[in-house]
Amino acid sequence: MSHTSSSNFQVSDTPKNGKGYLFPLILVTSLFFFWGFVHNLDPILIPHLRKAFQLNVFESTLVDSSVFIAYFLLALPAGYIMRKYGYKSGIILGLVLFAIGCLLFIPAANTAQYIFFLGALFIISCGLTFLETAANPYVTVLGPPETATQRLNFSQSFNGLAAFLAPLLGGKFIFTEVKYTDAQLAKMLPLEKQAYMLEEASTVKAPYLILGILIIIVAILFIFTKLPDIKEEENAKEKSSFGHVLSHSHLRWAIIGQFFYVGAQVCVLSLFISFITSSAGIGQDEAKWYQAAAGIAFLSGRFAGTFFMRYVAPHKLLMLYALISALLTLVSIFASGMITVYALIGVSFFMSIMFPTIFSLGIAGLGKDTKLGSSLIVMSIVGGAFLPPILGLISDATHNIQYGYLVPFICFLVVFYFGWKGWKPNHIEKEISLEV
């Protein structure tokens, strides 16, 4: 997940022709790939840890909670640290935390303690918060201003590439063919069961060790690479407050809409393999290909949505896509077999435009409140920490993960409302009421 920034930036010592920034641009673009890769390992990690530690659905969703609570807690501190010490320092700190989190998967696997895996994921996500905060503005200044948008779209496309590769590579290294029924596990001796759990947990070591080493190399390259200084334009006269910024009704609805959208996205994509192995009865090894297809659908939907917005107002397209997503979610809940798989892949396509569209509509016309409003919308992604566990509780209570998908169904209805009425700024609402 990549977050846009509404701040204005200046860069010192930028060559007029943008030459000399090719290598720094490659380095910064690699960040988009790496955070996309580790995020898209989570849907592989969740069913694997669920199998290794005999977790119910609720317990397995704590993976998502560990990831997204870190974003919520570090969003404002990361921005403060980078304003004080520079964006390059923030990137290096983010990479160090990212690498430490990856390497902590080794002792987590050695001890076979689920809580240690959650801790490692939390530290990784703390690092990603710094990287995602810094990468977007950096890409925009690493070259001529007139091509900034193209560079940003190019860099963000590597996030989509990672969404395709991560399930395939992760599934190849992490998934095992060993399968025991609950009855077989119940008959195991304690030492035998412990050995099985250690063996299952150990498969995560190699991919996260390799990823950790790569991140350390990238951090070293950043340390020795000259990057431009990014300075934020600040207007001392323009100050904002939480009370004033929340007086904008469309911003309040954007915060609510983003909370529910991110919760829906995490429910759909992170639990994708757990869902389709249950609803369609396919094996994990085959399921990873459908997970990759969902990643491609998400990326394709983003490009298609950008094209359609040339002809359809963003709020109308958001409303239509949210309605289609809700209907496809109903299919995934009440149908069975492969149609549920295709329905969820369809949801991945149609929900792809929701984050940036809600964000842009939410900060429209905020003026001096834009910066604080943007931060509040970004912090609302904490929905990804709170809503998947609710899905898990419903799934465990009904013994059917499909019924748990009532959670993303409700989330898409909230997004539909935002696209229908919630996006309208206060002054537009007043004008409409006067006309009536």
Backbone torsions as a table, in degrees:
resi	resn	phi	psi	omega
1	MET	NA	129.8	-178.4
2	SER	-118.3	135.5	-175.8
3	HIS	-110.4	133.5	177.6
4	THR	-82.0	157.3	178.5
5	SER	-118.9	139.1	-178.0
6	SER	-95.3	-2.7	-176.1
7	SER	-70.9	154.8	173.4
8	ASN	-94.0	141.0	-175.8
9	PHE	-127.4	146.1	172.3
10	GLN	-119.4	150.5	178.9
11	VAL	-127.8	133.9	180.0
12	SER	-89.9	146.4	175.3
13	ASP	59.6	41.0	177.3
14	THR	-88.0	124.0	176.6
15	PRO	-60.9	140.9	-177.0
16	LYS	-62.3	-34.4	-178.7
17	ASN	-91.1	-2.5	177.4
18	GLY	77.4	-0.4	-179.2
19	LYS	-70.4	152.6	-179.2
20	GLY	94.5	-6.2	-178.7
21	TYR	-110.5	12.3	-179.4
22	LEU	-64.5	-48.8	-179.2
23	PHE	-65.6	-45.8	174.7
24	PRO	-57.5	-37.7	178.7
25	LEU	-64.6	-40.3	177.0
26	ILE	-61.7	-43.6	179.8
27	LEU	-61.8	-48.0	-178.6
28	VAL	-65.7	-39.2	178.4
29	THR	-63.0	-33.5	178.7
30	SER	-60.9	-28.0	179.1
31	LEU	-63.1	-39.5	178.7
32	PHE	-59.8	-40.9	179.7
33	PHE	-67.7	-45.8	-174.1
34	PHE	-67.7	-41.7	179.8
35	TRP	-72.9	-30.6	174.6
36	GLY	-66.2	-36.8	-178.7
37	PHE	-66.8	-48.6	-176.3
38	VAL	-68.7	-34.4	176.3
39	HIS	-63.5	-39.9	-176.4
40	ASN	-84.9	1.7	167.0
41	LEU	-81.7	-21.9	-177.7
42	ASP	-58.4	-42.1	178.1
43	PRO	-63.7	-22.5	174.2
44	ILE	-81.4	-41.2	-176.6
45	LEU	-64.6	-40.5	-175.5
46	ILE	-59.6	-54.7	179.0
47	PRO	-65.7	-30.3	-179.7
48	HIS	-69.6	-46.8	178.7
49	LEU	-67.2	-32.9	177.1
50	ARG	-61.9	-40.0	178.3
51	LYS	-71.5	-44.8	-175.4
52	ALA	-66.4	-38.1	-175.0
53	PHE	-107.4	9.3	178.4
54	GLN	55.4	50.5	-176.7
55	LEU	-88.4	150.8	168.6
56	ASN	-84.7	177.9	-175.3
57	VAL	-64.2	-41.4	179.8
58	PHE	-58.6	-47.5	-178.7
59	GLU	-62.5	-37.3	-179.2
60	SER	-69.5	-27.6	179.4
61	THR	-72.7	-10.2	176.7
62	LEU	-65.6	-17.4	171.9
63	VAL	-59.2	-48.8	179.3
64	ASP	-65.3	-39.1	179.4
65	SER	-61.2	-41.5	179.9
66	SER	-63.0	-37.5	-178.5
67	VAL	-71.4	-51.3	-169.5
68	PHE	-83.3	-22.0	174.8
69	ILE	-68.8	-28.7	177.6
70	ALA	-66.1	-42.3	178.1
71	TYR	-60.2	-42.7	-178.4
72	PHE	-64.2	-45.8	-175.9
73	LEU	-72.2	-31.2	-173.2
74	LEU	-100.7	-6.4	-174.4
75	ALA	-56.6	-53.5	-179.1
76	LEU	-73.1	-45.0	177.2
77	PRO	-58.3	-37.5	179.8
78	ALA	-62.8	-43.8	178.3
79	GLY	-62.6	-41.2	-179.7
80	TYR	-64.6	-45.7	-178.0
81	ILE	-62.2	-40.6	-178.2
82	MET	-72.9	-32.0	175.6
83	ARG	-67.1	-33.4	-176.5
84	LYS	-83.0	-41.3	-173.1
85	TYR	-112.2	-3.5	177.5
86	GLY	102.1	151.2	-177.3
87	TYR	-70.6	-33.3	177.7
88	LYS	-63.4	-43.4	177.2
89	SER	-61.2	-38.7	178.4
90	GLY	-64.4	-39.9	177.9
91	ILE	-64.1	-45.1	-178.9
92	ILE	-63.8	-43.1	176.8
93	LEU	-61.3	-42.6	178.5
94	GLY	-61.2	-42.0	179.1
95	LEU	-66.2	-37.7	178.7
96	VAL	-63.9	-45.5	178.3
97	LEU	-64.0	-40.5	177.2
98	PHE	-57.4	-50.0	-178.0
99	ALA	-65.0	-43.1	179.1
100	ILE	-59.8	-44.6	179.2
101	GLY	-59.9	-43.0	178.3
102	CYS	-62.0	-45.5	-177.8
103	LEU	-68.2	-26.1	177.9
104	LEU	-69.4	-12.0	174.5
105	PHE	-65.2	-24.9	-179.5
106	ILE	-69.3	-54.5	176.0
107	PRO	-64.2	-30.7	176.9
108	ALA	-61.5	-43.0	178.9
109	ALA	-69.0	-37.9	-178.9
110	ASN	-65.4	-34.0	-180.0
111	THR	-90.1	-15.5	-179.0
112	ALA	53.9	45.0	177.1
113	GLN	-114.1	119.2	-176.9
114	TYR	-59.2	-37.3	-177.8
115	ILE	-61.5	-31.7	179.4
116	PHE	-70.5	-34.7	175.4
117	PHE	-63.9	-41.9	179.0
118	LEU	-63.1	-39.2	177.8
119	GLY	-64.3	-41.5	179.0
120	ALA	-63.6	-41.1	178.6
121	LEU	-65.0	-37.4	178.5
122	PHE	-62.4	-43.4	-179.2
123	ILE	-67.3	-40.7	175.5
124	ILE	-56.3	-46.4	-176.3
125	SER	-69.4	-30.4	173.0
126	CYS	-60.2	-42.4	177.1
127	GLY	-64.9	-41.4	-178.6
128	LEU	-64.8	-30.9	178.6
129	THR	-59.9	-42.6	177.4
130	PHE	-65.1	-45.1	-176.2
131	LEU	-64.6	-43.6	-177.6
132	GLU	-70.9	-28.5	177.8
133	THR	-69.8	-34.3	-173.4
134	ALA	-94.2	-30.1	-168.6
135	ALA	-65.0	-44.4	-176.7
136	ASN	-60.0	-51.5	179.0
137	PRO	-64.6	-31.7	-179.8
138	TYR	-65.6	-43.2	-179.5
139	VAL	-60.1	-37.9	-176.4
140	THR	-67.6	-24.0	-177.8
141	VAL	-101.9	-5.6	-179.1
142	LEU	-87.6	62.1	179.7
143	GLY	147.3	-175.6	-178.5
144	PRO	-61.4	138.8	-179.4
145	PRO	-58.1	-34.1	-175.6
146	GLU	-69.0	-17.0	178.5
147	THR	-111.0	16.8	-177.2
148	ALA	-61.0	-42.9	-178.2
149	THR	-64.1	-41.6	178.6
150	GLN	-63.1	-40.9	179.3
151	ARG	-63.3	-41.7	-178.4
152	LEU	-65.9	-42.7	177.5
153	ASN	-63.5	-39.4	178.4
154	PHE	-62.7	-46.5	-179.2
155	SER	-63.4	-42.2	-178.3
156	GLN	-67.8	-22.1	178.0
157	SER	-65.1	-24.5	178.3
158	PHE	-71.7	-22.0	171.1
159	ASN	-63.0	-40.8	178.0
160	GLY	-68.0	-38.4	176.9
161	LEU	-60.6	-41.2	178.7
162	ALA	-64.5	-36.7	179.6
163	ALA	-63.1	-28.0	177.6
164	PHE	-82.2	-44.1	-173.6
165	LEU	-77.1	-37.2	-173.4
166	ALA	-58.2	-47.1	179.5
167	PRO	-62.9	-36.4	-178.0
168	LEU	-70.7	-49.8	-179.7
169	LEU	-70.3	-43.5	179.3
170	GLY	-62.3	-43.6	179.1
171	GLY	-63.1	-37.0	-179.3
172	LYS	-64.4	-40.6	-176.6
173	PHE	-87.2	-34.3	-169.6
174	ILE	-93.2	-43.5	-177.7
175	PHE	-67.8	145.4	176.5
176	THR	-122.4	161.6	-179.9
177	GLU	-87.7	-8.3	-177.7
178	VAL	-70.4	124.4	-179.8
179	LYS	-136.0	129.8	175.6
180	TYR	-125.8	143.5	174.4
181	THR	-79.2	166.4	177.9
182	ASP	-60.4	-36.0	179.9
183	ALA	-66.2	-41.4	178.9
184	GLN	-65.8	-40.7	178.8
185	LEU	-65.7	-36.4	-179.7
186	ALA	-65.1	-28.7	-178.3
187	LYS	-85.0	-11.3	-178.2
188	MET	-67.7	145.2	171.6
189	LEU	-70.7	152.5	-178.5
190	PRO	-52.7	-45.1	-179.8
191	LEU	-66.3	-37.1	179.3
192	GLU	-66.1	-41.5	179.2
193	LYS	-67.6	-39.8	177.9
194	GLN	-62.5	-40.9	179.0
195	ALA	-63.8	-38.9	178.2
196	TYR	-63.7	-44.7	-179.4
197	MET	-64.4	-39.9	178.6
198	LEU	-64.4	-40.3	-179.6
199	GLU	-65.9	-42.9	179.6
200	GLU	-66.4	-44.1	-178.1
201	ALA	-65.7	-30.0	-174.1
202	SER	-69.0	-18.1	-176.6
203	THR	-68.6	-16.5	179.8
204	VAL	-81.2	-14.0	-173.8
205	LYS	-59.3	-52.7	-173.3
206	ALA	-60.0	-52.6	-177.5
207	PRO	-63.2	-38.0	-178.7
208	TYR	-77.8	-29.0	174.4
209	LEU	-66.1	-46.0	178.9
210	ILE	-61.7	-44.0	179.8
211	LEU	-63.3	-42.7	178.8
212	GLY	-60.8	-41.8	179.2
213	ILE	-65.1	-43.5	178.8
214	LEU	-60.5	-41.1	-179.8
215	ILE	-66.1	-37.5	176.7
216	ILE	-62.4	-41.8	178.9
217	ILE	-62.6	-43.8	179.3
218	VAL	-63.1	-40.0	178.7
219	ALA	-61.8	-42.0	178.8
220	ILE	-63.0	-41.9	178.5
221	LEU	-62.4	-39.1	177.9
222	PHE	-64.7	-38.8	-179.3
223	ILE	-60.0	-40.0	-174.6
224	PHE	-98.9	7.3	179.2
225	THR	-104.6	133.2	178.7
226	LYS	-76.4	124.1	177.5
227	LEU	-120.0	149.6	179.0
228	PRO	-68.5	153.6	175.7
229	ASP	-84.4	124.5	177.3
230	ILE	-95.5	127.6	177.7
231	LYS	-121.9	131.4	179.2
232	GLU	-84.0	136.5	176.1
233	GLU	-77.9	119.8	-179.3
234	GLU	-117.1	136.9	174.9
235	ASN	-110.4	107.6	-173.9
236	ALA	-60.5	-27.7	-177.4
237	LYS	-76.6	-21.5	-176.0
238	GLU	-97.2	99.3	179.2
239	LYS	-115.4	149.3	-178.4
240	SER	-127.8	164.4	178.1
241	SER	-139.4	159.3	-179.4
242	PHE	-60.3	-40.4	-179.2
243	GLY	-61.9	-43.8	-178.7
244	HIS	-70.2	-43.0	-176.3
245	VAL	-66.0	-33.9	-179.6
246	LEU	-80.6	-1.2	175.2
247	SER	-74.8	-13.2	177.0
248	HIS	-81.8	111.9	-175.6
249	SER	-64.3	-36.0	-178.3
250	HIS	-69.4	-29.4	175.5
251	LEU	-69.3	-43.2	178.0
252	ARG	-57.4	-44.4	179.4
253	TRP	-68.8	-31.9	176.9
254	ALA	-65.7	-40.1	177.5
255	ILE	-62.4	-45.2	178.7
256	ILE	-64.7	-46.8	-178.9
257	GLY	-61.4	-40.9	-179.3
258	GLN	-68.8	-37.0	176.5
259	PHE	-56.7	-48.8	-177.9
260	PHE	-74.9	-35.5	178.3
261	TYR	-62.9	-49.4	-177.8
262	VAL	-62.6	-37.8	175.5
263	GLY	-59.4	-42.0	178.7
264	ALA	-65.6	-44.0	-178.9
265	GLN	-60.4	-44.0	-178.8
266	VAL	-67.0	-41.5	177.9
267	CYS	-58.7	-46.3	-175.2
268	VAL	-69.9	-50.4	-172.1
269	LEU	-83.2	-40.5	-176.8
270	SER	-70.6	-34.2	-178.2
271	LEU	-100.5	14.0	-176.1
272	PHE	-55.9	-50.3	-177.3
273	ILE	-67.7	-42.9	177.4
274	SER	-59.1	-37.6	-178.9
275	PHE	-68.4	-53.4	-172.1
276	ILE	-73.3	-26.6	175.2
277	THR	-67.5	-27.3	177.9
278	SER	-86.0	-47.6	-173.6
279	SER	-76.5	-31.8	-177.2
280	ALA	-111.1	-7.1	176.5
281	GLY	66.8	29.4	178.8
282	ILE	-98.6	157.3	-177.3
283	GLY	-76.7	161.9	-178.3
284	GLN	-62.3	-37.1	-177.1
285	ASP	-64.7	-38.3	176.9
286	GLU	-75.2	-34.4	-176.5
287	ALA	-63.3	-30.0	-177.8
288	LYS	-62.8	-29.6	178.7
289	TRP	-69.5	-37.7	177.3
290	TYR	-70.5	-32.7	174.5
291	GLN	-62.1	-42.7	177.5
292	ALA	-63.7	-38.2	178.4
293	ALA	-64.0	-37.3	177.5
294	ALA	-64.3	-37.6	177.0
295	GLY	-64.1	-41.7	177.8
296	ILE	-66.5	-39.6	178.2
297	ALA	-61.6	-40.7	179.3
298	PHE	-61.8	-46.4	-179.7
299	LEU	-65.7	-43.4	179.7
300	SER	-62.6	-39.8	179.5
301	GLY	-62.9	-35.7	178.8
302	ARG	-63.8	-45.2	179.6
303	PHE	-67.1	-43.4	-179.6
304	ALA	-63.5	-42.8	179.7
305	GLY	-62.5	-40.0	177.4
306	THR	-60.7	-39.0	178.3
307	PHE	-67.3	-46.6	-177.2
308	PHE	-64.7	-27.2	-178.8
309	MET	-69.3	-8.9	172.5
310	ARG	-69.8	-24.2	-173.6
311	TYR	-118.3	-17.8	-177.8
312	VAL	-124.6	135.5	178.1
313	ALA	-57.9	138.2	-176.4
314	PRO	-53.6	-42.2	-177.4
315	HIS	-67.8	-32.0	178.1
316	LYS	-71.2	-41.1	178.1
317	LEU	-66.0	-39.8	177.4
318	LEU	-60.5	-44.3	179.9
319	MET	-62.3	-45.0	179.7
320	LEU	-64.2	-46.8	-178.9
321	TYR	-64.2	-37.4	179.3
322	ALA	-66.8	-39.2	178.7
323	LEU	-65.4	-44.5	178.1
324	ILE	-62.6	-42.4	179.0
325	SER	-61.0	-41.7	179.3
326	ALA	-63.3	-43.0	-179.6
327	LEU	-66.0	-41.7	177.8
328	LEU	-65.9	-34.0	176.9
329	THR	-65.0	-38.7	175.8
330	LEU	-60.9	-40.2	176.6
331	VAL	-60.2	-44.4	-178.7
332	SER	-65.7	-27.6	-179.0
333	ILE	-77.3	-45.6	-168.6
334	PHE	-103.9	-10.0	176.0
335	ALA	-90.8	-177.0	176.6
336	SER	-147.9	161.8	179.7
337	GLY	83.0	-160.1	-172.3
338	MET	-67.0	-21.9	179.1
339	ILE	-61.7	-29.6	177.9
340	THR	-68.8	-33.4	178.1
341	VAL	-66.8	-48.1	-178.7
342	TYR	-66.1	-33.9	178.3
343	ALA	-63.5	-43.1	180.0
344	LEU	-69.5	-34.3	174.8
345	ILE	-63.6	-39.0	175.7
346	GLY	-62.2	-41.1	176.7
347	VAL	-59.7	-41.3	179.5
348	SER	-58.6	-39.1	179.0
349	PHE	-65.9	-49.5	-171.2
350	PHE	-78.4	-21.5	179.6
351	MET	-88.0	-3.0	-172.5
352	SER	-63.3	-30.7	-176.6
353	ILE	-86.1	-6.1	-166.2
354	MET	-68.6	-44.9	-177.5
355	PHE	-59.7	-56.7	-177.1
356	PRO	-66.2	-30.9	-178.8
357	THR	-70.9	-45.5	176.6
358	ILE	-60.6	-41.9	-178.6
359	PHE	-60.9	-51.1	-175.3
360	SER	-67.5	-39.3	177.4
361	LEU	-68.3	-32.9	-177.3
362	GLY	-70.4	-31.5	-177.8
363	ILE	-99.1	1.1	-178.3
364	ALA	-62.1	129.0	174.6
365	GLY	71.6	18.5	-178.2
366	LEU	-80.9	-20.7	179.7
367	GLY	60.9	-124.8	-176.5
368	LYS	-66.7	-15.6	179.8
369	ASP	-87.7	0.6	-173.1
370	THR	-59.6	-46.8	-174.2
371	LYS	-64.0	-49.3	179.8
372	LEU	-66.6	-38.7	177.8
373	GLY	-62.2	-40.3	177.9
374	SER	-61.6	-43.7	179.8
375	SER	-61.0	-40.1	-179.3
376	LEU	-67.0	-38.3	178.1
377	ILE	-66.8	-41.5	178.1
378	VAL	-62.6	-41.6	-179.2
379	MET	-66.2	-22.7	-178.6
380	SER	-70.1	-6.5	175.7
381	ILE	-66.8	-3.2	175.3
382	VAL	-61.2	-12.3	172.2
383	GLY	-55.7	-28.2	177.3
384	GLY	-69.2	-15.7	177.0
385	ALA	-91.2	-33.3	-171.3
386	PHE	-96.4	-33.1	-173.6
387	LEU	-80.1	-39.3	177.0
388	PRO	-57.0	-39.5	175.8
389	PRO	-60.8	-31.5	176.2
390	ILE	-65.8	-41.1	173.6
391	LEU	-57.1	-43.2	179.9
392	GLY	-62.4	-41.8	179.4
393	LEU	-63.1	-42.4	178.3
394	ILE	-65.0	-43.0	179.8
395	SER	-61.3	-44.0	-178.9
396	ASP	-69.9	-36.8	-179.4
397	ALA	-68.7	-35.1	-178.6
398	THR	-96.6	-6.3	-175.7
399	HIS	57.2	32.6	-179.7
400	ASN	-151.0	111.1	-177.0
401	ILE	-64.5	-25.1	-179.7
402	GLN	-62.1	-39.7	179.7
403	TYR	-65.5	-26.5	177.1
404	GLY	-62.7	-22.9	-178.5
405	TYR	-75.9	5.4	166.4
406	LEU	-62.7	-26.2	179.2
407	VAL	-63.7	-55.6	177.1
408	PRO	-63.8	-28.6	176.2
409	PHE	-59.2	-48.4	178.3
410	ILE	-63.9	-38.8	179.2
411	CYS	-58.9	-43.0	-178.9
412	PHE	-67.7	-29.3	175.3
413	LEU	-66.7	-37.0	176.5
414	VAL	-64.7	-42.9	178.0
415	VAL	-63.7	-39.1	176.5
416	PHE	-57.7	-43.8	180.0
417	TYR	-63.9	-40.1	178.3
418	PHE	-60.6	-43.5	179.3
419	GLY	-68.8	-24.4	-178.9
420	TRP	-83.8	-54.3	-175.5
421	LYS	-128.9	-34.3	-171.1
422	GLY	-64.1	-23.5	-175.5
423	TRP	-75.0	-15.2	-172.6
424	LYS	-73.1	122.6	175.9
425	PRO	-62.3	159.0	-176.0
426	ASN	-52.8	-44.5	-174.5
427	HIS	-67.4	-31.7	177.3
428	ILE	-68.7	-39.8	179.1
429	GLU	-61.3	-40.0	-179.5
430	LYS	-66.5	-39.1	179.4
431	GLU	-64.2	-41.1	179.7
432	ILE	-64.7	-41.4	-178.7
433	SER	-66.3	-33.9	179.0
434	LEU	-70.2	-37.6	178.9
435	GLU	-65.1	-38.6	-179.6
436	VAL	-68.6	NA	NA
